[in-house]
């Protein structure tokens, strides 16, 4: 059997879209460790939008570390918080550091997870992030090529859900049929 030396130098493959995507506080670090990602840093929200400051998130990402961010205020509808969330996704999409150093958004349910994944795709492709957040198309996301689904995980490293909700949210995500 021949082994390519190029493959020996690579780290573990990046996870597909839903692989180890949903975690809770207890399972977050072990899940990230499986993919050789560093321990994330929580970035505190500001008082005006209740979302983290763009510069603070950019600094964490530039250090090669995932940034835990609360996203609920930005998913609540149009306004300054929605604009800030769109900007956060753009910062993560263009941080250029690769898998493991993206956002770790706190989400309540599968709908919020799909919104964040759709927003990440829009941020990477130059589409309207606010529209993507408001109307995600899970089947379209699952229909993307493997490399495109992996690229989404460069922006959204994993998603943090409330304790005890990992299985339910993961099942809701898995119940969507790919095209």
C-alpha positions in Angstrom: 0.0 0.0 0.0 1.3 3.4 -0.9 0.8 6.4 1.4 1.2 9.9 0.1 3.6 11.9 2.3 1.4 14.9 1.6 -1.4 13.4 3.5 0.8 12.7 6.5 1.4 16.4 7.1 -2.3 17.3 7.1 -4.3 17.5 10.3 -7.6 15.7 10.7 -10.1 16.3 8.0 -12.6 19.1 8.6 -16.0 18.1 9.8 -18.9 18.0 7.4 -21.8 20.5 8.0 -23.6 18.6 10.8 -20.6 16.6 12.2 -20.2 17.6 15.9 -22.0 20.8 15.0 -24.3 21.0 18.0 -22.7 21.0 21.5 -23.5 22.1 25.0 -21.1 23.6 27.6 -20.0 20.1 28.8 -19.4 18.6 25.3 -17.9 21.7 23.6 -14.3 21.3 24.4 -14.2 17.5 23.8 -15.9 18.0 20.4 -13.5 20.7 19.4 -10.5 18.6 20.6 -11.6 15.8 18.2 -11.1 18.3 15.3 -7.9 19.8 16.8 -9.6 23.1 17.4 -8.5 25.2 20.4 -10.6 26.0 23.4 -13.0 28.8 22.5 -13.1 32.3 24.1 -16.4 33.9 25.1 -16.7 37.4 23.8 -19.0 39.6 26.0 -21.8 41.5 24.4 -21.9 45.3 24.3 -24.8 47.1 26.0 -26.2 48.8 22.9 -26.9 45.7 20.6 -26.3 43.0 23.2 -23.9 41.4 20.6 -20.1 41.4 20.8 -18.0 44.2 19.5 -16.7 43.5 16.0 -13.1 44.4 17.0 -13.2 42.1 20.0 -14.4 39.2 17.9 -11.9 39.9 15.1 -9.1 39.9 17.8 -10.1 36.5 19.1 -10.4 35.0 15.6 -7.1 36.5 14.5 -5.5 34.6 17.4 -6.7 31.4 15.9 -9.3 30.8 18.6 -13.1 30.2 18.2 -15.3 33.0 19.6 -18.4 32.1 21.6 -21.0 34.8 20.9 -24.7 35.2 21.9 -26.7 35.8 18.7 -30.3 35.8 19.8 -30.6 39.7 19.7 -29.5 39.7 16.1 -31.9 36.9 15.1 -34.9 38.8 16.6 -35.6 40.8 13.5 -34.5 43.9 11.7 -32.6 46.6 13.5 -29.1 47.5 14.8 -28.6 44.0 16.4 -29.4 42.3 13.0 -27.0 44.6 11.3 -24.3 43.8 13.9 -24.9 40.0 13.5 -24.5 40.3 9.8 -21.3 42.2 10.3 -20.1 39.5 12.8 -20.6 36.8 10.2 -18.7 38.9 7.6 -15.8 39.3 10.1 -15.7 35.5 10.7 -16.1 34.7 7.0 -13.2 36.8 6.0 -10.9 36.2 9.0 -8.9 33.8 6.9 -7.6 31.5 9.7 -9.4 28.3 8.8 -11.4 25.7 10.6 -11.5 25.9 14.4 -11.2 29.6 14.6 -14.7 30.6 13.7 -17.8 31.6 15.6 -19.5 29.5 18.2 -22.9 31.0 18.3 -25.3 30.3 21.2 -28.5 29.1 19.7 -31.8 28.0 21.2 -33.1 25.7 18.5 -32.6 24.2 15.1 -34.2 27.2 13.4 -31.5 29.5 14.8 -28.8 27.0 13.8 -30.1 27.0 10.2 -30.2 30.8 10.2 -26.6 31.0 11.3 -25.4 28.5 8.7 -27.3 30.3 6.0 -25.9 33.6 7.2 -22.4 32.2 7.0 -22.9 31.1 3.4 -24.3 34.6 2.5 -21.3 36.2 4.2 -18.9 34.0 2.3 -20.5 34.6 -1.1 -21.5 38.2 -0.9 -25.2 37.5 -0.7 -27.6 39.5 1.6 -26.8 38.1 5.0 -29.9 39.6 6.6 -32.1 37.9 4.1 -30.3 34.6 4.7 -30.7 34.9 8.5 -34.4 35.6 8.1 -35.2 32.8 5.6 -32.7 30.0 5.7 -33.1 27.1 3.2 -31.8 24.0 5.0 -32.3 21.7 2.0 -30.2 24.0 -0.1 -27.4 24.1 2.5 -27.4 20.3 2.7 -27.3 20.1 -1.1 -24.0 22.0 -1.3 -20.9 20.1 -2.2 -18.8 18.5 0.6 -16.1 21.2 0.3 -18.7 24.0 0.5 -20.3 22.4 3.6 -16.8 22.1 5.2 -16.1 25.8 4.3 -19.2 26.8 6.3 -17.6 25.3 9.3 -14.7 27.7 8.9 -17.2 30.4 9.8 -19.4 28.5 12.3 -17.1 26.1 14.2 -19.9 24.6 16.2 -23.1 25.8 17.8 -23.7 26.0 21.6 -27.2 25.0 22.7 -28.7 24.9 26.2 -27.7 21.9 28.4 -29.9 18.9 27.7 -30.8 20.1 24.2 -28.0 18.6 22.0 -29.9 15.5 21.0 -33.2 17.3 20.3 -31.6 20.1 18.2 -29.3 17.5 16.4 -32.3 15.4 15.6 -34.2 18.4 14.2 -31.3 19.3 12.0 -30.9 15.7 10.8 -34.6 15.5 9.9 -34.2 17.8 7.0 -34.0 16.0 3.6 -31.2 17.0 1.3 -32.2 17.5 -2.3 
